[in-house]
Amino acid sequence: MTFRALLRPVLLGLLASAAALALPLPVSSALDSDHDGYPDALELVGSDRASFADWFASVAQSQYYGMNADWKPETRDCSGLLRYAYFNALSAHTPAWYAKFRYLPPPQTPPVRAYHLPAPLVRYSLFRVAAGDYRSGDVEAGRMVGRTTVQYLIQYSAVFVSRDPARARRGDLLIFLRPELRAYHSMVYLGGGLVVYHTGASPAEGGQVRLVTLATLMRHPDAAFHPTLSNRNFLGVYRWKILD
């Protein structure tokens, strides 16, 4: 065997390695294998599910002690609290991120590991507002957005769990319907029988974040806010699709 023949496999191996290094970085797939409107690249698995729910609940609770300056006043309502906590649960938790909180109840889990904002494929358009599987171009077509109402959040970005509040886990949502106001109302379940919510009124109208127990909620003067099976205005417990 000639020296050239001996050298040929080595050269081919070097060329293959060079070609591999030249390949573009992998792009997140738009595959939506469970057909829930969210690409697999956004779905959390394993311990990341508990991490997201834990940090989401902690951020929501933190706003009771003092609303962060970057939570814009015009978005301060019950759905705004959900969106703000969702964004921040997926944000990179840098020193600057921590510095904006007056008090952040310490989560019991590490931050989400799979990704942080801007999220794969959708960047900051995290909420679905249209039926159907996820498809490339959903953001540009307005089917994935960064801001929407409770009605759209539970219809397209969350799944129904139960009308029994005992089935709620930390980070789940309690949803109420106010037909006389043509409005939905949302609360975040923190675990241990605690919920946090924004009253829904604008800052000028004295809107605030409240932290109460389910037992206290049962004594709310408006029975529409009683989380019971007998209350037709209580739609039940919902869970974010990225955790399902």
N, C-alpha and C positions, 0 to 999 in steps of 0.2 A: 504494500500500500504506500502510495506516494505521500510526501509531506502535505501536499495540497489536499488530498483526500482526508488525512487526519485532521486538518485544520477546519474543514468544511462544517462539521457538527458544531464546533465552537463558535464559528462565525454566525451560523444560523441561530444559535441560542442567544448571542448578543443582539442580533437584529430583532428577535422576538421580544427581548426585554425592552429594547428601545421603543418598539412599537407599543408595548403595553404602557410604558411611561407617557407616551404621547397621546393616549386615549383621553377624551374629555372626562371630567368628573361625572359620576352617575347622577342623573336627574331623578327626583322623586317621582314614582309612578302615580298616575291618576287612577289606578285601579280602585274600585269600590266593591270589594268582594262580598260584603253583606248587604249591598244595595240600600244603604240608609242615607245616601246623599253626602256622606263624608268619605273622602279618599282614605285608603288604608294608611297612608303616610301621616294622617292626623290622629288616627285611633291610638289610644294609649293601651298598653298591655302590662301584665305583671304588676310589680310594685309601683309603677308610674301611675296607675289608676288611683291607688290610695294616696299617693303623693299629691296629685292634682286636687283631689277632693279635700284633702287636709289644708293645703295652701289656699285654695279657693275660699274655704270656710274662714280661715284665719284672716285673710284680707277683708272679707265682708264684715267680720266682727270688728276689725280694727277701726272701721269708719264710724262705729258707735262712739269711740273715745275721741275722735276728731277726724273730720273729713279732710282728706288730702287735697292740697292745692291743685294738683293735676287732674283731679276729678272735677271736670268743668261744671259750674253751677247749672248750666242749661241742660245737663244730662243727669242731674241729681233727682232721680225718682226710683221707684222699685225696680224697674228693668235696668236702669242705669247702674244700680248697685250690683246686679248680676253680671253685667258686661264688664264693669270695672274690676270686679274680683276675678273674673275669668281671664281677662287680659293679664292681670298682674300675677296670677298663678302660673302663667306660661312665660312670664318675663324672665330675663337673666337677673338673678338676685345678687346684684353688685352692691358695694358699699353705698353708692349713690341711690340705689333703689331702696335700701333699708332706711336711708336718711330722711326720706319723705314721710315716714310714718311717725305719728306721735307715740303710738303704742301698737305693737304688732304682737298679738298673742302667739307665743312660740309654737310653730307647728311641730308635730311629733315625728315627721318623716323628712327625708331629704327632698330637695327640689326635684321636679320632673327631669328625667335624664334624656328622654328621647329627642327633644328639641326645645328651643325657646324662640320667642318672637324675634324677627318675622318668621312665621310658621312656613313649613314646606308648602309649595303650590299656591297658597292663598294669602300669604304674608299676614296682614291684619284684618282681612275679611273672613272672620272666624265663624260667622253665623249664617245658617242657611235660611232662605226665605221662599223657596220654591220646591215643589215635589220632584221626585225623580232621582236617579243615580247621579253621583258626581261625574261631571265631564269637564275636560279641559276647556277653559273659556268661561266657566261659571262665574268667576269674579268679574270679568269684562262684561258679561251679560246681565250682571246684577242679581244673580241667583245666590251668591255668597257676598255678605256685606259686613261692615264693622259695627253697624248700629241698627237695632230694630226693637220691636215691642215685645212684651211678655207673650202676647198671643202667638207671634211668629216663633219666638224662642222655644215655647213648649211644643209647637206644631211641627217644627222642622229641625230643631237643634237638640231636642230632648226626647226621652221616651217615658211613657206612663209606667209607674211602678205599682201603685196601689192607692186606694182611698183610705187605707188604714195608716195613720201617722206612725204607728208602732213599727211599720216596715221601713221607715226612713233611716238612711245612713247619713253620717256626717258629709256635708257637701251637697245633699239632695235639695230639691226645691219643693216648697209647699205652695200650691196655686189655688187662688180663689177667683170666682167670677162675680162681678157686680153688674148685673143686667140693667139695673136702673140708671147706672152711670155709663153703661156701654163700655166697661173697662175690665181688665184683669188685674189681679194683685198678686205679687210674689213675695215669698220669704225664703231665707236660706236656713236650712236645718244644720245646727252646729254639733248635734249629738248631746246626750245627757239631758234631753228634754228642753233644750234651748233653741230659740230661733232669733234671727236678726233680720230687720227689714227697714226700708225707707218708707215713710208715710205716703209718699207720692206727691205731696204738695210741693210747689216751687219754693225756692229759698225765700222769696218775698212773702210767701204765704206761711212761712214758719215750718217748712218741711224739715224733717229730722230723721235720723237713724235711731231705731229703737231695738233694745235687746230685752227679750222677755222669755219666760218659760211657757211651755204649752199649757200648763195649768192656769197661768195668768191669762193667756189668750182665750181660754175657755170662759173666762169671766168678762170678756170684752163686751161693752154695752151693745155693740152691733153684732147680733147673732150670725150675721153673714161671715164673720171671721172666726167662727168656732170650727176647729178642725175635727169634725165628727162625721160619721157615715150618714147621720140623719140630716146634715146640713147640705142641701142641694147646691149651695154656692161654693162648697169646698170641692174642687175638682180632683184633689189628691196629691200624691207624691210623684215627682218627676225626677229623672236622672239624665245628666248630659250624655249625648250620644257617643262622645269620644271615650266614655267610660263603660259603654255597654258592649 
